[in-house]
Amino acid sequence: MAKLAQGQPRTVGGTRQQLGRRLGREPYYTVAERTADCLRLVSRPALNRVAAWRLLVGGGGLVLVAVVVAVSGLISAATGAGFAVASLAAVVAGLFGLLGYQRLLGGYAILTTYNRIRCDREAATLTFHQGSKVGAERTQVLTFTQISGLRLRRRALATGWPLRQVRPTIALELVVGAEFWVIDSATDPEALRPTAEALAALLQRTFAREEES
């Protein structure tokens, strides 16, 4: 699939998290840079592949069904079944084709999505970046003064397909007023230690351990 044109980067406002949220069994971010004044986390795109390929395969299947229906309608019309049959087949094929295209586009977007988090002590900001080969890069910024807490919290995560299993995970979260922002999660708390300790040091906060609500 050809690379789609990207628009100008845009900033997302508000205190409700819109970027970077992802619960998983393995940490989604790795520490790419850590200094006394800066922490930079980058995502692991490989962890997006399962969800992306599920959509791509489903979208491809719908497009294939659309082609089969359209060809069947043309054959029926050619053998004297009438214009009404061909028209109905065209409508059905169009619907399947549109749904398939949407899933293909969504799968490609997920497959090429990348996320970055930058914590800057000098600017006193925590910036979330998200982009893909579909659409423009988006950013969302928190100031240190908006962050009232840093915590480790138990959360239930549904995994597996088609049979779903609920597994306990530990999420590293920011408390922002009445909201919480997910930084990362893992089933093994030790896997979150590098990110949790680095973030606590930059924010100059200790993090609390809370039970699942």
HUJOHU-V902498 format. One record per residue. N is the residue number from 1. PHI is phi in whole degrees, -180 to 180 (NA if undefined). OMEGA is omega in whole degrees, -180 to 180 (NA if undefined). Layout:
N,PHI,OMEGA ; N,PHI,OMEGA
//
This chain:
1,NA,-177 ; 2,-68,178 ; 3,-69,-179 ; 4,-87,-179 ; 5,-66,179 ; 6,-103,177 ; 7,-87,179 ; 8,-72,177 ; 9,-57,179 ; 10,-134,-178 ; 11,-102,178 ; 12,-97,-178 ; 13,-97,176 ; 14,92,179 ; 15,-99,175 ; 16,-87,-177 ; 17,-66,176 ; 18,-121,-177 ; 19,-121,170 ; 20,83,-176 ; 21,-72,179 ; 22,-162,175 ; 23,-98,-179 ; 24,-155,-180 ; 25,-79,178 ; 26,-116,177 ; 27,-58,-180 ; 28,-85,-176 ; 29,-113,171 ; 30,-122,179 ; 31,-80,-179 ; 32,-91,-179 ; 33,-153,176 ; 34,-144,175 ; 35,-129,180 ; 36,-65,-175 ; 37,-120,-175 ; 38,-149,173 ; 39,-130,180 ; 40,-125,178 ; 41,-109,178 ; 42,-125,-176 ; 43,-78,176 ; 44,-107,-175 ; 45,-57,-179 ; 46,-60,-179 ; 47,-74,177 ; 48,-88,-166 ; 49,-66,-177 ; 50,-61,179 ; 51,-63,-179 ; 52,-66,-178 ; 53,-69,176 ; 54,-62,178 ; 55,-70,-179 ; 56,-63,180 ; 57,-66,178 ; 58,-62,178 ; 59,-65,178 ; 60,-63,178 ; 61,-64,179 ; 62,-67,177 ; 63,-64,178 ; 64,-62,177 ; 65,-61,179 ; 66,-60,180 ; 67,-65,-180 ; 68,-62,180 ; 69,-65,-180 ; 70,-63,180 ; 71,-66,178 ; 72,-62,178 ; 73,-65,179 ; 74,-65,179 ; 75,-65,179 ; 76,-62,179 ; 77,-65,-178 ; 78,-69,-179 ; 79,-95,173 ; 80,93,180 ; 81,-72,177 ; 82,110,-178 ; 83,-68,-177 ; 84,-61,179 ; 85,-64,180 ; 86,-64,180 ; 87,-65,178 ; 88,-62,179 ; 89,-63,180 ; 90,-65,179 ; 91,-64,-180 ; 92,-62,179 ; 93,-62,179 ; 94,-63,179 ; 95,-65,178 ; 96,-63,-180 ; 97,-64,180 ; 98,-65,178 ; 99,-62,179 ; 100,-64,180 ; 101,-63,179 ; 102,-61,179 ; 103,-70,176 ; 104,-62,180 ; 105,-66,179 ; 106,-65,178 ; 107,-64,179 ; 108,-66,178 ; 109,-62,179 ; 110,-64,-178 ; 111,-61,-176 ; 112,-104,-179 ; 113,-74,173 ; 114,-132,179 ; 115,-131,175 ; 116,-138,174 ; 117,-128,180 ; 118,-125,177 ; 119,-107,-174 ; 120,-118,-178 ; 121,-69,-178 ; 122,-64,178 ; 123,-84,-178 ; 124,58,-179 ; 125,-135,172 ; 126,-121,-173 ; 127,-116,177 ; 128,-103,176 ; 129,-118,175 ; 130,-145,179 ; 131,-154,176 ; 132,-158,177 ; 133,-81,176 ; 134,-119,178 ; 135,88,-175 ; 136,-90,174 ; 137,-70,179 ; 138,-121,177 ; 139,-131,175 ; 140,-140,-171 ; 141,-120,170 ; 142,-115,171 ; 143,-91,180 ; 144,-58,-178 ; 145,-69,178 ; 146,-80,-175 ; 147,-91,-177 ; 148,-100,179 ; 149,-171,177 ; 150,-132,-173 ; 151,-145,169 ; 152,-107,-173 ; 153,-133,177 ; 154,-74,179 ; 155,-139,177 ; 156,-91,-178 ; 157,-125,177 ; 158,-87,-178 ; 159,-129,176 ; 160,92,177 ; 161,-155,6 ; 162,-84,179 ; 163,-88,-176 ; 164,-92,175 ; 165,-125,179 ; 166,-98,-179 ; 167,-123,177 ; 168,-76,175 ; 169,-134,174 ; 170,-113,-180 ; 171,-107,173 ; 172,-92,-171 ; 173,-130,169 ; 174,-101,173 ; 175,-98,-178 ; 176,-125,-175 ; 177,62,178 ; 178,-86,-178 ; 179,-100,169 ; 180,-129,-180 ; 181,-116,179 ; 182,-82,173 ; 183,-89,-179 ; 184,-165,178 ; 185,-154,178 ; 186,-166,175 ; 187,-77,179 ; 188,-102,-179 ; 189,-57,-179 ; 190,-64,180 ; 191,-67,180 ; 192,-91,-173 ; 193,-56,-178 ; 194,-58,-179 ; 195,-70,-178 ; 196,-63,-179 ; 197,-68,179 ; 198,-66,-180 ; 199,-68,178 ; 200,-61,180 ; 201,-67,-180 ; 202,-68,180 ; 203,-81,-177 ; 204,58,180 ; 205,-135,168 ; 206,-92,179 ; 207,-112,-177 ; 208,-98,176 ; 209,-102,-178 ; 210,-124,179 ; 211,-81,178 ; 212,-62,180 ; 213,-83,NA
//
